[in-house]
Amino acid sequence: MHYINAEGTRYYYKLENYDADWREGGLHKAYYFNIPPGKYSFWRKLIRQFWYCRRKIVTVIISPPWWRTWWAYTSFRIVVRCSLMGVYFLSVKKIATQKIE
């Protein structure tokens, strides 16, 4: 988008699958907070004096935090299983040594 003669220009933003309606904003910034992970299309619309309209689309992919990924869940399961097995084998060893005594 070009920014020549920006006085009569209005900018609108929309994050598809998140915003229900267009939001009016400034020239360079659009703020979004606490967006759930997923794939979104960010739309920007420029309207100049009700006759010139120009749109631009950018695809945005928001990844989940590392602790909510499949490999993190797999790692958590492995750690929990290994811990439970360790506790089990230690208790079996303790019982076996008590029986020998």
C-alpha positions in Angstrom: 0.0 0.0 0.0 1.3 3.4 -0.7 1.1 6.2 1.8 1.0 9.3 -0.3 -1.5 11.9 0.9 -2.4 10.0 4.1 -4.6 12.8 5.6 -7.9 11.5 4.1 -7.0 7.9 4.4 -8.6 5.5 6.9 -7.2 2.1 7.7 -9.2 -1.0 8.8 -8.0 -4.3 10.0 -9.5 -7.7 10.4 -8.1 -11.0 11.6 -10.2 -13.7 9.9 -11.5 -16.4 12.2 -11.0 -14.1 15.2 -12.6 -10.7 14.5 -16.3 -10.5 13.7 -16.0 -7.0 12.2 -13.5 -4.6 10.8 -11.5 -2.6 13.3 -10.3 0.9 12.5 -6.6 1.5 13.2 -3.5 3.6 12.6 -1.1 3.6 9.8 1.5 1.1 10.9 0.1 -0.9 13.9 -2.6 -3.4 14.7 -2.7 -5.0 18.2 -4.0 -8.4 19.0 -3.7 -10.1 22.4 -4.3 -13.6 23.7 -5.0 -15.1 20.3 -5.4 -18.9 20.4 -3.0 -21.0 18.3 -4.0 -21.5 14.7 -3.9 -20.2 11.1 -5.4 -16.8 10.5 -5.6 -14.4 7.6 -4.8 -10.8 8.4 -6.7 -8.3 6.2 -5.8 -4.7 5.9 -8.1 -2.3 4.0 -7.3 1.3 3.0 -10.1 3.7 2.1 -9.3 7.1 0.8 -12.1 9.6 0.5 -14.8 6.9 0.0 -13.8 6.1 -3.5 -10.4 4.4 -3.4 -10.2 1.0 -1.7 -7.2 -1.3 -1.5 -6.8 -4.5 0.4 -3.9 -6.6 1.4 -3.9 -10.1 3.0 -1.2 -11.7 5.1 -1.4 -15.3 6.4 -0.4 -15.6 10.1 0.3 -18.8 11.8 0.4 -18.7 15.6 2.1 -21.7 17.1 1.1 -23.1 20.6 3.6 -22.7 23.4 6.2 -25.5 23.6 4.5 -27.2 26.6 1.3 -27.7 24.5 2.9 -29.5 21.5 2.7 -33.2 20.8 6.4 -33.7 21.5 6.1 -32.1 24.9 3.2 -34.3 25.8 5.2 -37.3 24.6 8.1 -36.2 26.8 5.9 -35.7 29.8 4.4 -39.2 29.4 7.9 -40.8 29.1 9.1 -38.9 32.3 6.0 -39.9 34.3 6.2 -43.6 33.2 9.9 -43.7 33.9 9.3 -42.2 37.4 6.5 -44.6 38.2 8.7 -47.6 37.0 11.6 -46.3 39.1 9.4 -46.1 42.2 7.9 -49.5 41.5 11.4 -51.2 41.1 12.8 -49.4 44.2 9.8 -50.6 46.2 10.2 -54.2 44.9 13.9 -54.1 45.7 13.2 -52.8 49.2 10.7 -55.6 49.8 13.1 -58.2 48.4 15.9 -57.0 50.7 13.5 -57.1 53.7 12.5 -60.7 52.9 16.2 -61.7 52.7 16.9 -60.2 56.1 
